[in-house]
Amino acid sequence: MKLEKAKLMVHSDLSGQAKDIEFMFNPSELDFTRQIIWHSDVGNRGTTLLPKVNFSGVEPYSFTLQNLLFDTYEKKTSVLKEYINNIKKGATARSNTLSRPPVYILTWHDSYFHCVMTSLNYKLTLFLADGTPVKAIVNIALQEVDPENISGPKPLLGSKPTPGSKPTPKPKPTPGRTRDPRLL
């Protein structure tokens, strides 16, 4: 059986600069968290005197890929240039192109879901005699996003989409709900 690598595949990137992030070593675990929102009305109590609760919705899944090891010691090349600089593109907005960081799809045999980076932490842990970093440990926090409802900056009039980018559909109004004016 062939070893399959876990990766973050680029789904959309308005700048066209981000590339897939293939992990050098697969994570040892994937730990997903989702918050369920309940609101209680303290003044409205049932027969047990506990507050009545109303379901308000769910938050997106969030998860952290921890202790990802990237090592270029054998090749004697910079781990920053080969791996970390590409990973940093997931946590970088480029104001000169009016874009937001990319949206990824977490895959490892299965496709889990579309996500964005919410935080990135990397530590350089080994260096060659000349100071070239050759080993890094990376933690990436991710949050699930709806691929049909990804908003970003509006393109300037007369500008052309960058290669590999997909047009962002306008959100459809939900009956009985008002639309957020920031999304118009």
Biotite code that builds the C-alpha atoms (Angstrom):
import biotite.structure as struc

atoms = struc.array([
    struc.Atom([0.000, 0.000, 0.000], chain_id="A", res_id=1, res_name="MET", atom_name="CA", element="C"),
    struc.Atom([1.349, 3.420, -1.010], chain_id="A", res_id=2, res_name="LYS", atom_name="CA", element="C"),
    struc.Atom([1.726, 6.012, 1.749], chain_id="A", res_id=3, res_name="LEU", atom_name="CA", element="C"),
    struc.Atom([-0.703, 8.855, 1.158], chain_id="A", res_id=4, res_name="GLU", atom_name="CA", element="C"),
    struc.Atom([0.328, 12.292, 2.379], chain_id="A", res_id=5, res_name="LYS", atom_name="CA", element="C"),
    struc.Atom([-2.023, 14.663, 4.147], chain_id="A", res_id=6, res_name="ALA", atom_name="CA", element="C"),
    struc.Atom([-2.248, 18.076, 2.561], chain_id="A", res_id=7, res_name="LYS", atom_name="CA", element="C"),
    struc.Atom([-4.051, 21.362, 2.395], chain_id="A", res_id=8, res_name="LEU", atom_name="CA", element="C"),
    struc.Atom([-5.115, 21.774, -1.232], chain_id="A", res_id=9, res_name="MET", atom_name="CA", element="C"),
    struc.Atom([-5.759, 25.317, -2.451], chain_id="A", res_id=10, res_name="VAL", atom_name="CA", element="C"),
    struc.Atom([-9.450, 25.760, -3.275], chain_id="A", res_id=11, res_name="HIS", atom_name="CA", element="C"),
    struc.Atom([-9.346, 29.484, -4.014], chain_id="A", res_id=12, res_name="SER", atom_name="CA", element="C"),
    struc.Atom([-6.662, 32.133, -3.842], chain_id="A", res_id=13, res_name="ASP", atom_name="CA", element="C"),
    struc.Atom([-7.387, 35.553, -5.288], chain_id="A", res_id=14, res_name="LEU", atom_name="CA", element="C"),
    struc.Atom([-3.671, 36.335, -5.556], chain_id="A", res_id=15, res_name="SER", atom_name="CA", element="C"),
    struc.Atom([-2.845, 33.109, -7.409], chain_id="A", res_id=16, res_name="GLY", atom_name="CA", element="C"),
    struc.Atom([0.351, 32.778, -5.330], chain_id="A", res_id=17, res_name="GLN", atom_name="CA", element="C"),
    struc.Atom([-0.520, 30.031, -2.825], chain_id="A", res_id=18, res_name="ALA", atom_name="CA", element="C"),
    struc.Atom([0.337, 26.409, -3.577], chain_id="A", res_id=19, res_name="LYS", atom_name="CA", element="C"),
    struc.Atom([-0.885, 23.189, -2.009], chain_id="A", res_id=20, res_name="ASP", atom_name="CA", element="C"),
    struc.Atom([0.732, 22.436, 1.348], chain_id="A", res_id=21, res_name="ILE", atom_name="CA", element="C"),
    struc.Atom([1.796, 18.796, 1.453], chain_id="A", res_id=22, res_name="GLU", atom_name="CA", element="C"),
    struc.Atom([2.962, 17.681, 4.859], chain_id="A", res_id=23, res_name="PHE", atom_name="CA", element="C"),
    struc.Atom([6.384, 16.109, 4.993], chain_id="A", res_id=24, res_name="MET", atom_name="CA", element="C"),
    struc.Atom([5.171, 13.726, 7.732], chain_id="A", res_id=25, res_name="PHE", atom_name="CA", element="C"),
    struc.Atom([1.510, 12.949, 8.312], chain_id="A", res_id=26, res_name="ASN", atom_name="CA", element="C"),
    struc.Atom([-0.123, 14.259, 11.488], chain_id="A", res_id=27, res_name="PRO", atom_name="CA", element="C"),
    struc.Atom([-0.473, 11.758, 14.318], chain_id="A", res_id=28, res_name="SER", atom_name="CA", element="C"),
    struc.Atom([-4.076, 12.840, 14.988], chain_id="A", res_id=29, res_name="GLU", atom_name="CA", element="C"),
    struc.Atom([-6.826, 15.173, 13.806], chain_id="A", res_id=30, res_name="LEU", atom_name="CA", element="C"),
    struc.Atom([-8.887, 16.733, 16.599], chain_id="A", res_id=31, res_name="ASP", atom_name="CA", element="C"),
    struc.Atom([-12.036, 18.597, 15.508], chain_id="A", res_id=32, res_name="PHE", atom_name="CA", element="C"),
    struc.Atom([-14.058, 20.975, 17.715], chain_id="A", res_id=33, res_name="THR", atom_name="CA", element="C"),
    struc.Atom([-17.483, 22.490, 17.116], chain_id="A", res_id=34, res_name="ARG", atom_name="CA", element="C"),
    struc.Atom([-19.411, 24.777, 19.452], chain_id="A", res_id=35, res_name="GLN", atom_name="CA", element="C"),
    struc.Atom([-23.200, 24.472, 19.670], chain_id="A", res_id=36, res_name="ILE", atom_name="CA", element="C"),
    struc.Atom([-24.914, 27.710, 20.668], chain_id="A", res_id=37, res_name="ILE", atom_name="CA", element="C"),
    struc.Atom([-27.723, 27.613, 23.222], chain_id="A", res_id=38, res_name="TRP", atom_name="CA", element="C"),
    struc.Atom([-29.279, 30.712, 24.782], chain_id="A", res_id=39, res_name="HIS", atom_name="CA", element="C"),
    struc.Atom([-31.061, 30.456, 28.085], chain_id="A", res_id=40, res_name="SER", atom_name="CA", element="C"),
    struc.Atom([-33.768, 32.748, 29.367], chain_id="A", res_id=41, res_name="ASP", atom_name="CA", element="C"),
    struc.Atom([-33.107, 33.073, 33.084], chain_id="A", res_id=42, res_name="VAL", atom_name="CA", element="C"),
    struc.Atom([-36.553, 34.519, 33.790], chain_id="A", res_id=43, res_name="GLY", atom_name="CA", element="C"),
    struc.Atom([-38.394, 31.756, 31.912], chain_id="A", res_id=44, res_name="ASN", atom_name="CA", element="C"),
    struc.Atom([-38.166, 28.506, 33.900], chain_id="A", res_id=45, res_name="ARG", atom_name="CA", element="C"),
    struc.Atom([-39.757, 25.120, 33.514], chain_id="A", res_id=46, res_name="GLY", atom_name="CA", element="C"),
    struc.Atom([-41.132, 22.777, 36.155], chain_id="A", res_id=47, res_name="THR", atom_name="CA", element="C"),
    struc.Atom([-37.599, 21.784, 37.278], chain_id="A", res_id=48, res_name="THR", atom_name="CA", element="C"),
    struc.Atom([-36.719, 25.465, 37.792], chain_id="A", res_id=49, res_name="LEU", atom_name="CA", element="C"),
    struc.Atom([-33.948, 25.196, 35.197], chain_id="A", res_id=50, res_name="LEU", atom_name="CA", element="C"),
    struc.Atom([-33.892, 28.007, 32.611], chain_id="A", res_id=51, res_name="PRO", atom_name="CA", element="C"),
    struc.Atom([-35.516, 27.233, 29.280], chain_id="A", res_id=52, res_name="LYS", atom_name="CA", element="C"),
    struc.Atom([-32.987, 27.054, 26.448], chain_id="A", res_id=53, res_name="VAL", atom_name="CA", element="C"),
    struc.Atom([-33.267, 27.877, 22.783], chain_id="A", res_id=54, res_name="ASN", atom_name="CA", element="C"),
    struc.Atom([-31.034, 26.423, 20.099], chain_id="A", res_id=55, res_name="PHE", atom_name="CA", element="C"),
    struc.Atom([-29.333, 29.239, 18.162], chain_id="A", res_id=56, res_name="SER", atom_name="CA", element="C"),
    struc.Atom([-27.085, 27.399, 15.719], chain_id="A", res_id=57, res_name="GLY", atom_name="CA", element="C"),
    struc.Atom([-23.634, 25.918, 15.403], chain_id="A", res_id=58, res_name="VAL", atom_name="CA", element="C"),
    struc.Atom([-20.208, 27.410, 14.924], chain_id="A", res_id=59, res_name="GLU", atom_name="CA", element="C"),
    struc.Atom([-17.912, 26.063, 12.190], chain_id="A", res_id=60, res_name="PRO", atom_name="CA", element="C"),
    struc.Atom([-15.552, 23.212, 13.009], chain_id="A", res_id=61, res_name="TYR", atom_name="CA", element="C"),
    struc.Atom([-12.105, 24.298, 14.116], chain_id="A", res_id=62, res_name="SER", atom_name="CA", element="C"),
    struc.Atom([-8.987, 22.217, 14.501], chain_id="A", res_id=63, res_name="PHE", atom_name="CA", element="C"),
    struc.Atom([-5.250, 22.482, 14.885], chain_id="A", res_id=64, res_name="THR", atom_name="CA", element="C"),
    struc.Atom([-2.639, 20.470, 13.070], chain_id="A", res_id=65, res_name="LEU", atom_name="CA", element="C"),
    struc.Atom([0.060, 20.269, 15.730], chain_id="A", res_id=66, res_name="GLN", atom_name="CA", element="C"),
    struc.Atom([3.754, 19.471, 15.687], chain_id="A", res_id=67, res_name="ASN", atom_name="CA", element="C"),
    struc.Atom([4.086, 19.110, 11.923], chain_id="A", res_id=68, res_name="LEU", atom_name="CA", element="C"),
    struc.Atom([7.758, 18.425, 11.226], chain_id="A", res_id=69, res_name="LEU", atom_name="CA", element="C"),
    struc.Atom([9.552, 19.808, 8.181], chain_id="A", res_id=70, res_name="PHE", atom_name="CA", element="C"),
    struc.Atom([13.196, 18.754, 7.785], chain_id="A", res_id=71, res_name="ASP", atom_name="CA", element="C"),
    struc.Atom([15.679, 19.598, 5.007], chain_id="A", res_id=72, res_name="THR", atom_name="CA", element="C"),
    struc.Atom([18.857, 18.652, 6.892], chain_id="A", res_id=73, res_name="TYR", atom_name="CA", element="C"),
    struc.Atom([19.788, 15.811, 4.508], chain_id="A", res_id=74, res_name="GLU", atom_name="CA", element="C"),
    struc.Atom([19.529, 18.121, 1.485], chain_id="A", res_id=75, res_name="LYS", atom_name="CA", element="C"),
    struc.Atom([21.309, 20.990, 3.313], chain_id="A", res_id=76, res_name="LYS", atom_name="CA", element="C"),
    struc.Atom([18.733, 23.469, 1.975], chain_id="A", res_id=77, res_name="THR", atom_name="CA", element="C"),
    struc.Atom([16.654, 26.091, 3.769], chain_id="A", res_id=78, res_name="SER", atom_name="CA", element="C"),
    struc.Atom([13.445, 24.740, 5.284], chain_id="A", res_id=79, res_name="VAL", atom_name="CA", element="C"),
    struc.Atom([12.090, 28.313, 5.037], chain_id="A", res_id=80, res_name="LEU", atom_name="CA", element="C"),
    struc.Atom([12.487, 28.404, 1.258], chain_id="A", res_id=81, res_name="LYS", atom_name="CA", element="C"),
    struc.Atom([11.256, 24.852, 0.627], chain_id="A", res_id=82, res_name="GLU", atom_name="CA", element="C"),
    struc.Atom([8.263, 24.700, 2.977], chain_id="A", res_id=83, res_name="TYR", atom_name="CA", element="C"),
    struc.Atom([7.625, 27.503, 5.444], chain_id="A", res_id=84, res_name="ILE", atom_name="CA", element="C"),
    struc.Atom([7.348, 30.418, 2.978], chain_id="A", res_id=85, res_name="ASN", atom_name="CA", element="C"),
    struc.Atom([4.542, 28.576, 1.140], chain_id="A", res_id=86, res_name="ASN", atom_name="CA", element="C"),
    struc.Atom([2.761, 27.781, 4.410], chain_id="A", res_id=87, res_name="ILE", atom_name="CA", element="C"),
    struc.Atom([3.018, 31.468, 5.433], chain_id="A", res_id=88, res_name="LYS", atom_name="CA", element="C"),
    struc.Atom([0.997, 32.416, 2.329], chain_id="A", res_id=89, res_name="LYS", atom_name="CA", element="C"),
    struc.Atom([-2.021, 30.858, 4.037], chain_id="A", res_id=90, res_name="GLY", atom_name="CA", element="C"),
    struc.Atom([-1.769, 33.454, 6.802], chain_id="A", res_id=91, res_name="ALA", atom_name="CA", element="C"),
    struc.Atom([-0.874, 36.489, 4.690], chain_id="A", res_id=92, res_name="THR", atom_name="CA", element="C"),
    struc.Atom([-3.170, 39.061, 3.111], chain_id="A", res_id=93, res_name="ALA", atom_name="CA", element="C"),
    struc.Atom([-1.724, 40.930, 0.182], chain_id="A", res_id=94, res_name="ARG", atom_name="CA", element="C"),
    struc.Atom([-3.106, 44.464, 0.278], chain_id="A", res_id=95, res_name="SER", atom_name="CA", element="C"),
    struc.Atom([-1.506, 45.410, -3.041], chain_id="A", res_id=96, res_name="ASN", atom_name="CA", element="C"),
    struc.Atom([-3.753, 42.884, -4.842], chain_id="A", res_id=97, res_name="THR", atom_name="CA", element="C"),
    struc.Atom([-6.763, 43.442, -2.555], chain_id="A", res_id=98, res_name="LEU", atom_name="CA", element="C"),
    struc.Atom([-6.993, 39.788, -1.595], chain_id="A", res_id=99, res_name="SER", atom_name="CA", element="C"),
    struc.Atom([-7.575, 37.705, 1.444], chain_id="A", res_id=100, res_name="ARG", atom_name="CA", element="C"),
    struc.Atom([-5.633, 34.586, 2.439], chain_id="A", res_id=101, res_name="PRO", atom_name="CA", element="C"),
    struc.Atom([-6.490, 31.402, 0.504], chain_id="A", res_id=102, res_name="PRO", atom_name="CA", element="C"),
    struc.Atom([-9.194, 28.836, 1.204], chain_id="A", res_id=103, res_name="VAL", atom_name="CA", element="C"),
    struc.Atom([-7.945, 25.249, 1.464], chain_id="A", res_id=104, res_name="TYR", atom_name="CA", element="C"),
    struc.Atom([-9.450, 21.772, 1.454], chain_id="A", res_id=105, res_name="ILE", atom_name="CA", element="C"),
    struc.Atom([-8.024, 19.448, 4.092], chain_id="A", res_id=106, res_name="LEU", atom_name="CA", element="C"),
    struc.Atom([-7.416, 16.057, 2.468], chain_id="A", res_id=107, res_name="THR", atom_name="CA", element="C"),
    struc.Atom([-5.884, 12.829, 3.687], chain_id="A", res_id=108, res_name="TRP", atom_name="CA", element="C"),
    struc.Atom([-7.406, 9.924, 1.807], chain_id="A", res_id=109, res_name="HIS", atom_name="CA", element="C"),
    struc.Atom([-10.775, 11.661, 2.312], chain_id="A", res_id=110, res_name="ASP", atom_name="CA", element="C"),
    struc.Atom([-11.619, 15.312, 1.795], chain_id="A", res_id=111, res_name="SER", atom_name="CA", element="C"),
    struc.Atom([-12.650, 16.696, 5.155], chain_id="A", res_id=112, res_name="TYR", atom_name="CA", element="C"),
    struc.Atom([-13.837, 20.242, 4.448], chain_id="A", res_id=113, res_name="PHE", atom_name="CA", element="C"),
    struc.Atom([-13.004, 23.694, 3.168], chain_id="A", res_id=114, res_name="HIS", atom_name="CA", element="C"),
    struc.Atom([-11.076, 25.779, 5.666], chain_id="A", res_id=115, res_name="CYS", atom_name="CA", element="C"),
    struc.Atom([-9.007, 28.887, 6.267], chain_id="A", res_id=116, res_name="VAL", atom_name="CA", element="C"),
    struc.Atom([-6.026, 29.410, 8.554], chain_id="A", res_id=117, res_name="MET", atom_name="CA", element="C"),
    struc.Atom([-6.860, 31.247, 11.747], chain_id="A", res_id=118, res_name="THR", atom_name="CA", element="C"),
    struc.Atom([-3.363, 31.080, 13.200], chain_id="A", res_id=119, res_name="SER", atom_name="CA", element="C"),
    struc.Atom([0.091, 29.874, 12.273], chain_id="A", res_id=120, res_name="LEU", atom_name="CA", element="C"),
    struc.Atom([2.999, 29.140, 14.574], chain_id="A", res_id=121, res_name="ASN", atom_name="CA", element="C"),
    struc.Atom([6.362, 27.800, 13.453], chain_id="A", res_id=122, res_name="TYR", atom_name="CA", element="C"),
    struc.Atom([9.584, 27.220, 15.327], chain_id="A", res_id=123, res_name="LYS", atom_name="CA", element="C"),
    struc.Atom([12.976, 26.789, 13.658], chain_id="A", res_id=124, res_name="LEU", atom_name="CA", element="C"),
    struc.Atom([14.813, 24.085, 15.628], chain_id="A", res_id=125, res_name="THR", atom_name="CA", element="C"),
    struc.Atom([17.982, 23.127, 13.726], chain_id="A", res_id=126, res_name="LEU", atom_name="CA", element="C"),
    struc.Atom([20.506, 25.173, 11.744], chain_id="A", res_id=127, res_name="PHE", atom_name="CA", element="C"),
    struc.Atom([23.555, 24.462, 9.597], chain_id="A", res_id=128, res_name="LEU", atom_name="CA", element="C"),
    struc.Atom([26.908, 26.015, 10.581], chain_id="A", res_id=129, res_name="ALA", atom_name="CA", element="C"),
    struc.Atom([26.222, 28.977, 8.252], chain_id="A", res_id=130, res_name="ASP", atom_name="CA", element="C"),
    struc.Atom([22.848, 29.681, 9.942], chain_id="A", res_id=131, res_name="GLY", atom_name="CA", element="C"),
    struc.Atom([20.621, 28.057, 7.303], chain_id="A", res_id=132, res_name="THR", atom_name="CA", element="C"),
    struc.Atom([17.470, 26.762, 9.062], chain_id="A", res_id=133, res_name="PRO", atom_name="CA", element="C"),
    struc.Atom([16.934, 23.082, 8.208], chain_id="A", res_id=134, res_name="VAL", atom_name="CA", element="C"),
    struc.Atom([14.236, 21.931, 10.633], chain_id="A", res_id=135, res_name="LYS", atom_name="CA", element="C"),
    struc.Atom([10.916, 23.466, 11.659], chain_id="A", res_id=136, res_name="ALA", atom_name="CA", element="C"),
    struc.Atom([7.951, 22.466, 13.788], chain_id="A", res_id=137, res_name="ILE", atom_name="CA", element="C"),
    struc.Atom([4.649, 23.980, 12.633], chain_id="A", res_id=138, res_name="VAL", atom_name="CA", element="C"),
    struc.Atom([1.203, 24.369, 14.229], chain_id="A", res_id=139, res_name="ASN", atom_name="CA", element="C"),
    struc.Atom([-1.655, 25.457, 11.973], chain_id="A", res_id=140, res_name="ILE", atom_name="CA", element="C"),
    struc.Atom([-5.097, 26.375, 13.370], chain_id="A", res_id=141, res_name="ALA", atom_name="CA", element="C"),
    struc.Atom([-7.883, 26.034, 10.802], chain_id="A", res_id=142, res_name="LEU", atom_name="CA", element="C"),
    struc.Atom([-11.583, 26.858, 10.669], chain_id="A", res_id=143, res_name="GLN", atom_name="CA", element="C"),
    struc.Atom([-14.253, 25.368, 8.428], chain_id="A", res_id=144, res_name="GLU", atom_name="CA", element="C"),
    struc.Atom([-15.841, 27.649, 5.818], chain_id="A", res_id=145, res_name="VAL", atom_name="CA", element="C"),
    struc.Atom([-18.769, 27.208, 3.467], chain_id="A", res_id=146, res_name="ASP", atom_name="CA", element="C"),
    struc.Atom([-17.262, 27.099, -0.054], chain_id="A", res_id=147, res_name="PRO", atom_name="CA", element="C"),
    struc.Atom([-20.471, 28.573, -1.482], chain_id="A", res_id=148, res_name="GLU", atom_name="CA", element="C"),
    struc.Atom([-20.388, 31.586, 0.803], chain_id="A", res_id=149, res_name="ASN", atom_name="CA", element="C"),
    struc.Atom([-16.798, 32.824, 0.730], chain_id="A", res_id=150, res_name="ILE", atom_name="CA", element="C"),
    struc.Atom([-16.677, 36.596, 0.591], chain_id="A", res_id=151, res_name="SER", atom_name="CA", element="C"),
    struc.Atom([-13.693, 38.771, -0.028], chain_id="A", res_id=152, res_name="GLY", atom_name="CA", element="C"),
    struc.Atom([-12.862, 42.206, -1.342], chain_id="A", res_id=153, res_name="PRO", atom_name="CA", element="C"),
    struc.Atom([-14.708, 43.250, -4.460], chain_id="A", res_id=154, res_name="LYS", atom_name="CA", element="C"),
    struc.Atom([-12.500, 43.496, -7.557], chain_id="A", res_id=155, res_name="PRO", atom_name="CA", element="C"),
    struc.Atom([-11.765, 46.956, -8.894], chain_id="A", res_id=156, res_name="LEU", atom_name="CA", element="C"),
    struc.Atom([-13.654, 48.067, -11.987], chain_id="A", res_id=157, res_name="LEU", atom_name="CA", element="C"),
    struc.Atom([-11.855, 46.926, -15.106], chain_id="A", res_id=158, res_name="GLY", atom_name="CA", element="C"),
    struc.Atom([-9.661, 44.433, -13.227], chain_id="A", res_id=159, res_name="SER", atom_name="CA", element="C"),
    struc.Atom([-9.374, 40.882, -14.421], chain_id="A", res_id=160, res_name="LYS", atom_name="CA", element="C"),
    struc.Atom([-9.532, 37.817, -12.161], chain_id="A", res_id=161, res_name="PRO", atom_name="CA", element="C"),
    struc.Atom([-6.204, 36.223, -11.368], chain_id="A", res_id=162, res_name="THR", atom_name="CA", element="C"),
    struc.Atom([-5.452, 32.774, -12.797], chain_id="A", res_id=163, res_name="PRO", atom_name="CA", element="C"),
    struc.Atom([-6.869, 29.963, -10.690], chain_id="A", res_id=164, res_name="GLY", atom_name="CA", element="C"),
    struc.Atom([-9.360, 32.184, -8.874], chain_id="A", res_id=165, res_name="SER", atom_name="CA", element="C"),
    struc.Atom([-13.052, 31.465, -8.929], chain_id="A", res_id=166, res_name="LYS", atom_name="CA", element="C"),
    struc.Atom([-15.762, 34.107, -8.932], chain_id="A", res_id=167, res_name="PRO", atom_name="CA", element="C"),
    struc.Atom([-17.405, 34.574, -5.552], chain_id="A", res_id=168, res_name="THR", atom_name="CA", element="C"),
    struc.Atom([-21.164, 34.015, -5.777], chain_id="A", res_id=169, res_name="PRO", atom_name="CA", element="C"),
    struc.Atom([-23.432, 36.552, -4.103], chain_id="A", res_id=170, res_name="LYS", atom_name="CA", element="C"),
    struc.Atom([-25.148, 35.119, -1.038], chain_id="A", res_id=171, res_name="PRO", atom_name="CA", element="C"),
    struc.Atom([-28.819, 34.299, -1.582], chain_id="A", res_id=172, res_name="LYS", atom_name="CA", element="C"),
    struc.Atom([-31.231, 36.006, 0.803], chain_id="A", res_id=173, res_name="PRO", atom_name="CA", element="C"),
    struc.Atom([-32.834, 33.708, 3.336], chain_id="A", res_id=174, res_name="THR", atom_name="CA", element="C"),
    struc.Atom([-36.606, 34.209, 3.705], chain_id="A", res_id=175, res_name="PRO", atom_name="CA", element="C"),
    struc.Atom([-37.448, 35.973, 6.945], chain_id="A", res_id=176, res_name="GLY", atom_name="CA", element="C"),
    struc.Atom([-33.883, 37.178, 7.564], chain_id="A", res_id=177, res_name="ARG", atom_name="CA", element="C"),
    struc.Atom([-32.309, 40.505, 6.806], chain_id="A", res_id=178, res_name="THR", atom_name="CA", element="C"),
    struc.Atom([-29.079, 40.555, 4.862], chain_id="A", res_id=179, res_name="ARG", atom_name="CA", element="C"),
    struc.Atom([-25.927, 41.930, 6.355], chain_id="A", res_id=180, res_name="ASP", atom_name="CA", element="C"),
    struc.Atom([-25.290, 45.245, 4.506], chain_id="A", res_id=181, res_name="PRO", atom_name="CA", element="C"),
    struc.Atom([-21.533, 44.551, 4.534], chain_id="A", res_id=182, res_name="ARG", atom_name="CA", element="C"),
    struc.Atom([-22.162, 41.622, 2.173], chain_id="A", res_id=183, res_name="LEU", atom_name="CA", element="C"),
    struc.Atom([-24.014, 43.694, -0.435], chain_id="A", res_id=184, res_name="LEU", atom_name="CA", element="C"),
])
